[in-house]
Amino acid sequence: MAVQPIQLTPSSLATTIKTSIYTAPAGSRVRIDYCAWCNLDLTNTVQFSIWIGPPGASQRILNKTVLQGETYLCPEVIGALLVGGDEVSIIASSANDLYGQINGVIFT
């Protein structure tokens, strides 16, 4: 079994549409080790949610309001294990204000 650190998602902005931002490759296991999202808006809060699991049957793992300029490290997501085909999806209450990324390791 090979174990490889991997950037699961490139640094990106969340949108107001629930979007799949990562899908675990078939035949793999993926563990999330780092997940951080920053509110770039200095005047308004941003609410966001993250879902993890099979497409269409994923569970909401996180629902958080991030203060102006705050970075949230998402401890609810750290350690989550995805199997081949599982997805990570995100939605934010405002477009182009929530910036972040997810890293982890892939077991093949």
MOPAC internal coordinates of N, CA, C and O (Angstrom, degrees):
PM7 1SCF
backbone

  N    0.0000 0     0.00 0     0.00 0    0    0    0
  C    1.4430 1     0.00 0     0.00 0    1    0    0
  C    1.5232 1   108.79 1     0.00 0    2    1    0
  O    1.2310 1   120.83 1   -50.60 1    3    2    1
  N    1.3109 1   116.01 1   129.40 1    3    2    1
  C    1.4609 1   121.99 1   177.08 1    5    3    2
  C    1.5264 1   109.75 1   -96.28 1    6    5    3
  O    1.2310 1   120.93 1   -38.74 1    7    6    5
  N    1.3314 1   115.82 1   141.26 1    7    6    5
  C    1.4528 1   122.68 1   177.32 1    9    7    6
  C    1.5165 1   107.24 1  -122.49 1   10    9    7
  O    1.2310 1   120.54 1   -55.03 1   11   10    9
  N    1.3394 1   116.58 1   124.97 1   11   10    9
  C    1.4566 1   120.55 1  -175.12 1   13   11   10
  C    1.5221 1   110.43 1  -136.09 1   14   13   11
  O    1.2310 1   119.72 1   -53.54 1   15   14   13
  N    1.3475 1   118.13 1   126.46 1   15   14   13
  C    1.4642 1   119.75 1   172.34 1   17   15   14
  C    1.5283 1   109.07 1   -62.64 1   18   17   15
  O    1.2310 1   120.59 1   -34.88 1   19   18   17
  N    1.3273 1   116.48 1   145.12 1   19   18   17
  C    1.4620 1   119.36 1  -176.74 1   21   19   18
  C    1.5293 1   110.19 1  -150.20 1   22   21   19
  O    1.2310 1   120.98 1   -37.88 1   23   22   21
  N    1.3068 1   115.73 1   142.12 1   23   22   21
  C    1.4602 1   120.87 1   170.28 1   25   23   22
  C    1.5256 1   105.79 1   -84.49 1   26   25   23
  O    1.2310 1   120.35 1   -71.65 1   27   26   25
  N    1.3175 1   116.94 1   108.35 1   27   26   25
  C    1.4584 1   120.70 1  -175.34 1   29   27   26
  C    1.5183 1   111.76 1   -70.31 1   30   29   27
  O    1.2310 1   120.57 1   140.59 1   31   30   29
  N    1.3109 1   116.51 1   -39.41 1   31   30   29
  C    1.4645 1   120.00 1   178.32 1   33   31   30
  C    1.5226 1   108.53 1  -130.96 1   34   33   31
  O    1.2310 1   120.06 1   -39.33 1   35   34   33
  N    1.3052 1   117.49 1   140.67 1   35   34   33
  C    1.4643 1   118.35 1   172.84 1   37   35   34
  C    1.5260 1   108.55 1   -68.99 1   38   37   35
  O    1.2310 1   120.51 1   -22.81 1   39   38   37
  N    1.3082 1   116.63 1   157.19 1   39   38   37
  C    1.4635 1   119.41 1   174.35 1   41   39   38
  C    1.5211 1   107.67 1   -57.92 1   42   41   39
  O    1.2310 1   120.86 1   -53.28 1   43   42   41
  N    1.3247 1   115.96 1   126.72 1   43   42   41
  C    1.4608 1   118.99 1  -173.92 1   45   43   42
  C    1.5234 1   111.06 1  -155.54 1   46   45   43
  O    1.2310 1   121.55 1    -9.06 1   47   46   45
  N    1.3226 1   114.65 1   170.94 1   47   46   45
  C    1.4596 1   122.63 1   177.18 1   49   47   46
  C    1.5257 1   109.72 1   -98.21 1   50   49   47
  O    1.2310 1   120.59 1   -44.63 1   51   50   49
  N    1.3250 1   116.48 1   135.37 1   51   50   49
  C    1.4655 1   120.94 1   174.56 1   53   51   50
  C    1.5245 1   108.97 1   -78.10 1   54   53   51
  O    1.2310 1   120.78 1   -26.43 1   55   54   53
  N    1.3286 1   116.11 1   153.57 1   55   54   53
  C    1.4642 1   121.21 1  -179.74 1   57   55   54
  C    1.5261 1   110.62 1  -115.00 1   58   57   55
  O    1.2310 1   120.89 1    -2.96 1   59   58   57
  N    1.3100 1   115.91 1   177.04 1   59   58   57
  C    1.4655 1   121.48 1   179.54 1   61   59   58
  C    1.5277 1   112.24 1   -87.04 1   62   61   59
  O    1.2310 1   120.45 1  -172.79 1   63   62   61
  N    1.3076 1   116.75 1     7.21 1   63   62   61
  C    1.4664 1   122.82 1   176.45 1   65   63   62
  C    1.5173 1   107.41 1  -114.17 1   66   65   63
  O    1.2310 1   120.00 1   -49.71 1   67   66   65
  N    1.3368 1   117.61 1   130.29 1   67   66   65
  C    1.4638 1   120.28 1   178.05 1   69   67   66
  C    1.5231 1   108.42 1   -58.11 1   70   69   67
  O    1.2310 1   120.92 1   -60.08 1   71   70   69
  N    1.3316 1   115.85 1   119.92 1   71   70   69
  C    1.4585 1   122.20 1  -172.68 1   73   71   70
  C    1.5224 1   110.51 1  -129.61 1   74   73   71
  O    1.2310 1   120.77 1   -45.78 1   75   74   73
  N    1.3301 1   116.14 1   134.22 1   75   74   73
  C    1.4572 1   120.87 1   173.33 1   77   75   74
  C    1.5253 1   107.80 1   -75.32 1   78   77   75
  O    1.2310 1   120.44 1   -58.82 1   79   78   77
  N    1.3402 1   116.76 1   121.18 1   79   78   77
  C    1.4602 1   120.02 1  -177.37 1   81   79   78
  C    1.5201 1   112.38 1  -106.49 1   82   81   79
  O    1.2310 1   120.17 1   169.98 1   83   82   81
  N    1.3547 1   117.29 1   -10.02 1   83   82   81
  C    1.4618 1   120.40 1   176.67 1   85   83   82
  C    1.5213 1   109.06 1  -157.74 1   86   85   83
  O    1.2310 1   121.01 1   -39.40 1   87   86   85
  N    1.3345 1   115.67 1   140.60 1   87   86   85
  C    1.4642 1   122.54 1   173.21 1   89   87   86
  C    1.5224 1   108.05 1  -128.34 1   90   89   87
  O    1.2310 1   120.85 1   -54.04 1   91   90   89
  N    1.3387 1   115.99 1   125.96 1   91   90   89
  C    1.4695 1   120.52 1   179.72 1   93   91   90
  C    1.5256 1   109.36 1   -67.61 1   94   93   91
  O    1.2310 1   120.04 1   -45.50 1   95   94   93
  N    1.3385 1   117.53 1   134.50 1   95   94   93
  C    1.4690 1   120.53 1   179.98 1   97   95   94
  C    1.5295 1   111.83 1   -62.91 1   98   97   95
  O    1.2310 1   120.82 1   -29.99 1   99   98   97
  N    1.3165 1   116.04 1   150.01 1   99   98   97
  C    1.4646 1   121.58 1   178.04 1  101   99   98
  C    1.5254 1   109.64 1   -57.19 1  102  101   99
  O    1.2310 1   120.83 1   -40.28 1  103  102  101
  N    1.3154 1   116.03 1   139.72 1  103  102  101
  C    1.4527 1   121.39 1   176.74 1  105  103  102
  C    1.5160 1   115.21 1    76.12 1  106  105  103
  O    1.2310 1   119.89 1  -168.76 1  107  106  105
  N    1.3162 1   117.82 1    11.24 1  107  106  105
  C    1.4638 1   120.95 1  -177.75 1  109  107  106
  C    1.5292 1   110.60 1  -117.51 1  110  109  107
  O    1.2310 1   121.88 1   -10.90 1  111  110  109
  N    1.2990 1   114.01 1   169.10 1  111  110  109
  C    1.4600 1   123.38 1   168.16 1  113  111  110
  C    1.5250 1   105.15 1  -126.51 1  114  113  111
  O    1.2310 1   120.61 1   -41.01 1  115  114  113
  N    1.3287 1   116.44 1   138.99 1  115  114  113
  C    1.4588 1   121.42 1  -178.37 1  117  115  114
  C    1.5228 1   108.51 1  -131.24 1  118  117  115
  O    1.2310 1   120.91 1   -48.93 1  119  118  117
  N    1.3380 1   115.86 1   131.07 1  119  118  117
  C    1.4619 1   120.81 1   176.87 1  121  119  118
  C    1.5229 1   108.77 1  -112.32 1  122  121  119
  O    1.2310 1   120.57 1   -48.39 1  123  122  121
  N    1.3083 1   116.51 1   131.61 1  123  122  121
  C    1.4623 1   121.73 1   177.24 1  125  123  122
  C    1.5248 1   108.36 1   -83.59 1  126  125  123
  O    1.2310 1   120.87 1   -55.87 1  127  126  125
  N    1.3344 1   115.94 1   124.13 1  127  126  125
  C    1.4639 1   121.45 1  -179.93 1  129  127  126
  C    1.5186 1   113.14 1  -111.64 1  130  129  127
  O    1.2310 1   119.93 1   161.66 1  131  130  129
  N    1.3173 1   117.73 1   -18.34 1  131  130  129
  C    1.4620 1   121.47 1  -177.16 1  133  131  130
  C    1.5167 1   108.66 1  -149.29 1  134  133  131
  O    1.2310 1   120.72 1   -47.22 1  135  134  133
  N    1.3199 1   116.23 1   132.78 1  135  134  133
  C    1.4620 1   121.28 1   177.82 1  137  135  134
  C    1.5230 1   107.05 1  -150.56 1  138  137  135
  O    1.2310 1   119.98 1   -64.12 1  139  138  137
  N    1.3157 1   117.63 1   115.88 1  139  138  137
  C    1.4646 1   121.52 1  -178.84 1  141  139  138
  C    1.5251 1   109.79 1  -138.43 1  142  141  139
  O    1.2310 1   121.12 1   -43.61 1  143  142  141
  N    1.3242 1   115.47 1   136.39 1  143  142  141
  C    1.4632 1   122.16 1   178.48 1  145  143  142
  C    1.5231 1   108.97 1  -134.23 1  146  145  143
  O    1.2310 1   120.82 1   -48.22 1  147  146  145
  N    1.3216 1   116.04 1   131.78 1  147  146  145
  C    1.4603 1   123.05 1  -175.33 1  149  147  146
  C    1.5249 1   110.48 1  -116.19 1  150  149  147
  O    1.2310 1   120.90 1   -46.32 1  151  150  149
  N    1.3270 1   115.89 1   133.68 1  151  150  149
  C    1.4636 1   121.62 1   174.71 1  153  151  150
  C    1.5305 1   107.50 1   -83.49 1  154  153  151
  O    1.2310 1   120.35 1   -69.70 1  155  154  153
  N    1.3178 1   116.94 1   110.30 1  155  154  153
  C    1.4636 1   121.86 1  -179.19 1  157  155  154
  C    1.5247 1   112.80 1   -78.70 1  158  157  155
  O    1.2310 1   120.29 1   164.60 1  159  158  157
  N    1.3315 1   117.04 1   -15.40 1  159  158  157
  C    1.4609 1   121.92 1  -179.73 1  161  159  158
  C    1.5324 1   108.74 1   -77.92 1  162  161  159
  O    1.2310 1   120.44 1   -55.08 1  163  162  161
  N    1.3090 1   116.77 1   124.92 1  163  162  161
  C    1.4625 1   120.67 1  -178.31 1  165  163  162
  C    1.5207 1   113.01 1   -93.41 1  166  165  163
  O    1.2310 1   120.11 1  -176.10 1  167  166  165
  N    1.3430 1   117.40 1     3.90 1  167  166  165
  C    1.4631 1   119.58 1   179.75 1  169  167  166
  C    1.5242 1   113.62 1  -121.32 1  170  169  167
  O    1.2310 1   119.31 1   160.19 1  171  170  169
  N    1.3264 1   118.92 1   -19.81 1  171  170  169
  C    1.4668 1   121.47 1  -176.16 1  173  171  170
  C    1.5253 1   111.80 1  -129.78 1  174  173  171
  O    1.2310 1   121.20 1   -29.33 1  175  174  173
  N    1.3235 1   115.31 1   150.67 1  175  174  173
  C    1.4629 1   120.01 1   172.70 1  177  175  174
  C    1.5289 1   108.87 1   -79.20 1  178  177  175
  O    1.2310 1   120.90 1   -20.08 1  179  178  177
  N    1.3387 1   115.88 1   159.92 1  179  178  177
  C    1.4617 1   122.11 1   176.32 1  181  179  178
  C    1.5216 1   107.25 1  -130.38 1  182  181  179
  O    1.2310 1   120.97 1   -47.91 1  183  182  181
  N    1.3252 1   115.74 1   132.09 1  183  182  181
  C    1.4565 1   120.46 1   175.00 1  185  183  182
  C    1.5253 1   107.82 1  -101.65 1  186  185  183
  O    1.2310 1   120.71 1   -39.71 1  187  186  185
  N    1.3480 1   116.25 1   140.29 1  187  186  185
  C    1.4503 1   118.82 1   176.99 1  189  187  186
  C    1.5195 1   110.72 1  -143.71 1  190  189  187
  O    1.2310 1   121.30 1   -21.88 1  191  190  189
  N    1.3197 1   115.11 1   158.12 1  191  190  189
  C    1.4572 1   122.52 1   178.15 1  193  191  190
  C    1.5130 1   109.33 1  -132.07 1  194  193  191
  O    1.2310 1   120.90 1   -32.87 1  195  194  193
  N    1.3502 1   115.89 1   147.13 1  195  194  193
  C    1.4618 1   122.53 1   175.17 1  197  195  194
  C    1.5174 1   108.37 1  -125.55 1  198  197  195
  O    1.2310 1   120.91 1   -45.98 1  199  198  197
  N    1.3360 1   115.86 1   134.02 1  199  198  197
  C    1.4586 1   123.77 1   175.99 1  201  199  198
  C    1.5193 1   108.34 1  -115.43 1  202  201  199
  O    1.2310 1   120.45 1   -36.68 1  203  202  201
  N    1.3484 1   116.75 1   143.32 1  203  202  201
  C    1.4557 1   121.61 1   177.06 1  205  203  202
  C    1.5263 1   108.75 1  -135.60 1  206  205  203
  O    1.2310 1   120.44 1   -45.23 1  207  206  205
  N    1.3263 1   116.76 1   134.77 1  207  206  205
  C    1.4598 1   120.94 1   175.77 1  209  207  206
  C    1.5064 1   112.13 1   144.75 1  210  209  207
  O    1.2310 1   120.63 1    11.66 1  211  210  209
  N    1.3286 1   116.41 1  -168.34 1  211  210  209
  C    1.4624 1   120.20 1   179.79 1  213  211  210
  C    1.5255 1   111.06 1   -62.55 1  214  213  211
  O    1.2310 1   119.68 1   -31.49 1  215  214  213
  N    1.3317 1   118.21 1   148.51 1  215  214  213
  C    1.4631 1   120.65 1   177.87 1  217  215  214
  C    1.5217 1   110.58 1   -55.74 1  218  217  215
  O    1.2310 1   120.71 1   -48.18 1  219  218  217
  N    1.3094 1   116.26 1   131.82 1  219  218  217
  C    1.4606 1   121.68 1   177.88 1  221  219  218
  C    1.5148 1   114.67 1    81.45 1  222  221  219
  O    1.2310 1   119.90 1   166.40 1  223  222  221
  N    1.3329 1   117.80 1   -13.60 1  223  222  221
  C    1.4593 1   120.58 1  -179.02 1  225  223  222
  C    1.5255 1   111.00 1  -129.75 1  226  225  223
  O    1.2310 1   120.43 1  -161.92 1  227  226  225
  N    1.3153 1   116.78 1    18.08 1  227  226  225
  C    1.4591 1   119.76 1  -177.12 1  229  227  226
  C    1.5284 1   110.53 1   -70.85 1  230  229  227
  O    1.2310 1   120.74 1   -22.59 1  231  230  229
  N    1.3154 1   116.19 1   157.41 1  231  230  229
  C    1.4554 1   122.57 1   179.29 1  233  231  230
  C    1.5188 1   109.57 1  -106.07 1  234  233  231
  O    1.2310 1   121.52 1   -41.25 1  235  234  233
  N    1.3495 1   114.70 1   138.75 1  235  234  233
  C    1.4663 1   117.21 1   175.53 1  237  235  234
  C    1.5210 1   107.44 1   -71.92 1  238  237  235
  O    1.2310 1   121.08 1   -60.33 1  239  238  237
  N    1.3252 1   115.55 1   119.67 1  239  238  237
  C    1.4520 1   123.03 1  -177.35 1  241  239  238
  C    1.5260 1   110.90 1   -94.08 1  242  241  239
  O    1.2310 1   120.88 1   150.72 1  243  242  241
  N    1.3175 1   115.93 1   -29.28 1  243  242  241
  C    1.4555 1   120.44 1  -171.25 1  245  243  242
  C    1.5165 1   110.18 1  -144.86 1  246  245  243
  O    1.2310 1   120.87 1   -43.88 1  247  246  245
  N    1.3303 1   115.94 1   136.12 1  247  246  245
  C    1.4600 1   123.01 1   171.63 1  249  247  246
  C    1.5220 1   105.20 1  -139.72 1  250  249  247
  O    1.2310 1   120.07 1   -71.24 1  251  250  249
  N    1.3189 1   117.48 1   108.76 1  251  250  249
  C    1.4617 1   121.48 1  -169.03 1  253  251  250
  C    1.5219 1   111.71 1  -137.75 1  254  253  251
  O    1.2310 1   120.93 1   -37.10 1  255  254  253
  N    1.3130 1   115.83 1   142.90 1  255  254  253
  C    1.4616 1   121.64 1   170.42 1  257  255  254
  C    1.5223 1   107.66 1  -101.14 1  258  257  255
  O    1.2310 1   120.95 1   -53.28 1  259  258  257
  N    1.3261 1   115.79 1   126.72 1  259  258  257
  C    1.4653 1   122.03 1  -178.64 1  261  259  258
  C    1.5261 1   107.97 1  -106.17 1  262  261  259
  O    1.2310 1   121.05 1   -52.39 1  263  262  261
  N    1.3175 1   115.59 1   127.61 1  263  262  261
  C    1.4587 1   121.10 1  -179.02 1  265  263  262
  C    1.5274 1   111.37 1   -70.09 1  266  265  263
  O    1.2310 1   121.00 1   -11.79 1  267  266  265
  N    1.3093 1   115.70 1   168.21 1  267  266  265
  C    1.4582 1   122.30 1   179.36 1  269  267  266
  C    1.5250 1   109.87 1   -57.04 1  270  269  267
  O    1.2310 1   120.40 1   -56.24 1  271  270  269
  N    1.3363 1   116.84 1   123.76 1  271  270  269
  C    1.4552 1   121.99 1   177.54 1  273  271  270
  C    1.5230 1   115.37 1    73.58 1  274  273  271
  O    1.2310 1   119.60 1   179.64 1  275  274  273
  N    1.3193 1   118.36 1    -0.36 1  275  274  273
  C    1.4689 1   121.94 1  -177.54 1  277  275  274
  C    1.5254 1   112.11 1   -79.64 1  278  277  275
  O    1.2310 1   120.66 1   -33.59 1  279  278  277
  N    1.3313 1   116.35 1   146.41 1  279  278  277
  C    1.4617 1   122.70 1   170.31 1  281  279  278
  C    1.5224 1   107.47 1  -110.10 1  282  281  279
  O    1.2310 1   120.48 1   -51.55 1  283  282  281
  N    1.3313 1   116.69 1   128.45 1  283  282  281
  C    1.4590 1   121.84 1   179.78 1  285  283  282
  C    1.5226 1   108.82 1  -109.88 1  286  285  283
  O    1.2310 1   120.32 1   -51.35 1  287  286  285
  N    1.3546 1   116.99 1   128.65 1  287  286  285
  C    1.4572 1   122.36 1  -173.50 1  289  287  286
  C    1.5335 1   114.59 1   -91.13 1  290  289  287
  O    1.2310 1   119.16 1  -178.87 1  291  290  289
  N    1.3021 1   119.20 1     1.13 1  291  290  289
  C    1.4744 1   124.48 1   170.13 1  293  291  290
  C    1.5317 1   114.66 1    55.04 1  294  293  291
  O    1.2310 1   118.92 1  -121.18 1  295  294  293
  N    1.3340 1   119.66 1    58.82 1  295  294  293
  C    1.4647 1   119.90 1   178.94 1  297  295  294
  C    1.5269 1   112.89 1   -62.10 1  298  297  295
  O    1.2310 1   119.90 1   157.39 1  299  298  297
  N    1.3286 1   117.80 1   -22.61 1  299  298  297
  C    1.4718 1   121.41 1   178.59 1  301  299  298
  C    1.5251 1   112.41 1   -64.27 1  302  301  299
  O    1.2310 1   120.46 1   156.48 1  303  302  301
  N    1.3294 1   116.72 1   -23.52 1  303  302  301
  C    1.4603 1   122.14 1  -174.44 1  305  303  302
  C    1.5366 1   111.83 1   -97.73 1  306  305  303
  O    1.2310 1   120.29 1   153.26 1  307  306  305
  N    1.3368 1   117.05 1   -26.74 1  307  306  305
  C    1.4588 1   121.41 1  -176.80 1  309  307  306
  C    1.5341 1   109.46 1   -61.25 1  310  309  307
  O    1.2310 1   121.08 1   -48.63 1  311  310  309
  N    1.3151 1   115.53 1   131.37 1  311  310  309
  C    1.4566 1   121.27 1   179.79 1  313  311  310
  C    1.5180 1   114.05 1    91.34 1  314  313  311
  O    1.2310 1   119.96 1   173.61 1  315  314  313
  N    1.3237 1   117.68 1    -6.39 1  315  314  313
  C    1.4644 1   120.10 1   178.45 1  317  315  314
  C    1.5269 1   109.49 1   -61.89 1  318  317  315
  O    1.2310 1   120.76 1   -41.26 1  319  318  317
  N    1.3298 1   116.16 1   138.74 1  319  318  317
  C    1.4569 1   121.92 1  -179.31 1  321  319  318
  C    1.5208 1   109.12 1  -111.77 1  322  321  319
  O    1.2310 1   120.74 1   -55.40 1  323  322  321
  N    1.3218 1   116.19 1   124.60 1  323  322  321
  C    1.4550 1   122.41 1   177.00 1  325  323  322
  C    1.5179 1   108.36 1  -106.93 1  326  325  323
  O    1.2310 1   120.61 1   -37.52 1  327  326  325
  N    1.3236 1   116.44 1   142.48 1  327  326  325
  C    1.4619 1   121.34 1   172.87 1  329  327  326
  C    1.5256 1   107.28 1  -106.51 1  330  329  327
  O    1.2310 1   120.38 1   -14.24 1  331  330  329
  N    1.3307 1   116.87 1   165.76 1  331  330  329
  C    1.4530 1   121.66 1  -177.77 1  333  331  330
  C    1.5230 1   113.02 1   -45.30 1  334  333  331
  O    1.2310 1   120.53 1   -53.73 1  335  334  333
  N    1.3169 1   116.60 1   126.27 1  335  334  333
  C    1.4579 1   122.65 1   179.54 1  337  335  334
  C    1.5146 1   114.65 1    95.25 1  338  337  335
  O    1.2310 1   119.65 1   160.99 1  339  338  337
  N    1.3384 1   118.27 1   -19.01 1  339  338  337
  C    1.4659 1   120.15 1   177.98 1  341  339  338
  C    1.5185 1   110.04 1   -65.13 1  342  341  339
  O    1.2310 1   121.15 1   -29.10 1  343  342  341
  N    1.3174 1   115.40 1   150.90 1  343  342  341
  C    1.4640 1   121.53 1  -177.75 1  345  343  342
  C    1.5209 1   111.59 1  -122.18 1  346  345  343
  O    1.2310 1   121.59 1   -23.51 1  347  346  345
  N    1.3309 1   114.56 1   156.49 1  347  346  345
  C    1.4565 1   123.15 1   167.06 1  349  347  346
  C    1.5158 1   105.59 1  -114.44 1  350  349  347
  O    1.2310 1   120.77 1   -55.40 1  351  350  349
  N    1.3425 1   116.13 1   124.60 1  351  350  349
  C    1.4675 1   120.74 1   179.53 1  353  351  350
  C    1.5205 1   109.25 1  -123.71 1  354  353  351
  O    1.2310 1   120.97 1   -27.49 1  355  354  353
  N    1.3353 1   115.74 1   152.51 1  355  354  353
  C    1.4656 1   121.01 1  -178.59 1  357  355  354
  C    1.5216 1   109.79 1  -141.63 1  358  357  355
  O    1.2310 1   121.41 1   -28.26 1  359  358  357
  N    1.3292 1   114.92 1   151.74 1  359  358  357
  C    1.4642 1   122.07 1   172.55 1  361  359  358
  C    1.5295 1   107.14 1  -144.25 1  362  361  359
  O    1.2310 1   120.32 1   -34.25 1  363  362  361
  N    1.3194 1   116.99 1   145.75 1  363  362  361
  C    1.4614 1   122.21 1   177.82 1  365  363  362
  C    1.5243 1   109.34 1  -126.05 1  366  365  363
  O    1.2310 1   120.91 1   -23.12 1  367  366  365
  N    1.3235 1   115.87 1   156.88 1  367  366  365
  C    1.4602 1   120.37 1  -178.21 1  369  367  366
  C    1.5230 1   113.01 1   -76.08 1  370  369  367
  O    1.2310 1   120.17 1   163.32 1  371  370  369
  N    1.3290 1   117.27 1   -16.68 1  371  370  369
  C    1.4622 1   120.30 1   175.70 1  373  371  370
  C    1.5264 1   108.90 1  -142.04 1  374  373  371
  O    1.2310 1   121.19 1   -36.00 1  375  374  373
  N    1.3041 1   115.34 1   144.00 1  375  374  373
  C    1.4709 1   120.56 1  -177.01 1  377  375  374
  C    1.5194 1   110.60 1   -78.97 1  378  377  375
  O    1.2310 1   121.00 1   -34.58 1  379  378  377
  N    1.3202 1   115.70 1   145.42 1  379  378  377
  C    1.4581 1   124.10 1   171.78 1  381  379  378
  C    1.5276 1   114.76 1    64.94 1  382  381  379
  O    1.2310 1   119.92 1  -158.75 1  383  382  381
  N    1.3419 1   117.76 1    21.25 1  383  382  381
  C    1.4605 1   120.53 1   177.17 1  385  383  382
  C    1.5231 1   112.55 1  -113.91 1  386  385  383
  O    1.2310 1   119.77 1   158.98 1  387  386  385
  N    1.3286 1   118.05 1   -21.02 1  387  386  385
  C    1.4561 1   121.76 1  -177.07 1  389  387  386
  C    1.5205 1   109.31 1  -107.92 1  390  389  387
  O    1.2310 1   120.99 1   -62.87 1  391  390  389
  N    1.3423 1   115.71 1   117.13 1  391  390  389
  C    1.4616 1   122.66 1  -173.42 1  393  391  390
  C    1.5254 1   108.74 1  -120.17 1  394  393  391
  O    1.2310 1   120.50 1   -47.85 1  395  394  393
  N    1.3368 1   116.65 1   132.15 1  395  394  393
  C    1.4576 1   117.44 1   179.55 1  397  395  394
  C    1.4985 1   113.94 1  -171.57 1  398  397  395
  O    1.2310 1   121.43 1     8.76 1  399  398  397
  N    1.3476 1   114.87 1  -171.24 1  399  398  397
  C    1.4611 1   121.38 1   179.06 1  401  399  398
  C    1.5157 1   109.37 1  -158.92 1  402  401  399
  O    1.2310 1   121.35 1   -14.54 1  403  402  401
  N    1.3490 1   115.03 1   165.46 1  403  402  401
  C    1.4532 1   122.84 1   178.05 1  405  403  402
  C    1.5263 1   108.31 1  -132.29 1  406  405  403
  O    1.2310 1   120.65 1   -47.08 1  407  406  405
  N    1.3335 1   116.36 1   132.92 1  407  406  405
  C    1.4617 1   122.87 1   178.18 1  409  407  406
  C    1.5315 1   108.85 1  -126.24 1  410  409  407
  O    1.2310 1   120.89 1   -18.47 1  411  410  409
  N    1.3131 1   115.90 1   161.53 1  411  410  409
  C    1.4466 1   119.64 1   177.59 1  413  411  410
  C    1.5168 1   111.41 1  -174.84 1  414  413  411
  O    1.2310 1   121.23 1    25.50 1  415  414  413
  N    1.3232 1   115.26 1  -154.50 1  415  414  413
  C    1.4553 1   121.21 1   176.83 1  417  415  414
  C    1.5277 1   108.90 1  -130.20 1  418  417  415
  O    1.2310 1   121.58 1   -31.91 1  419  418  417
  N    1.3302 1   114.59 1   148.09 1  419  418  417
  C    1.4540 1   120.72 1   178.97 1  421  419  418
  C    1.5362 1   108.15 1  -115.35 1  422  421  419
  O    1.2310 1   121.02 1   -46.88 1  423  422  421
  N    1.3175 1   115.65 1   133.12 1  423  422  421
  C    1.4604 1   122.62 1   178.53 1  425  423  422
  C    1.5166 1   107.62 1  -108.93 1  426  425  423
  O    1.2310 1   120.11 1   -59.87 1  427  426  425
  N    1.3254 1   117.40 1   120.13 1  427  426  425
  C    1.4653 1   120.88 1   179.56 1  429  427  426
  C    1.5234 1   110.45 1  -126.01 1  430  429  427
  O    1.2310 1   120.10 1   180.00 1  431  430  429

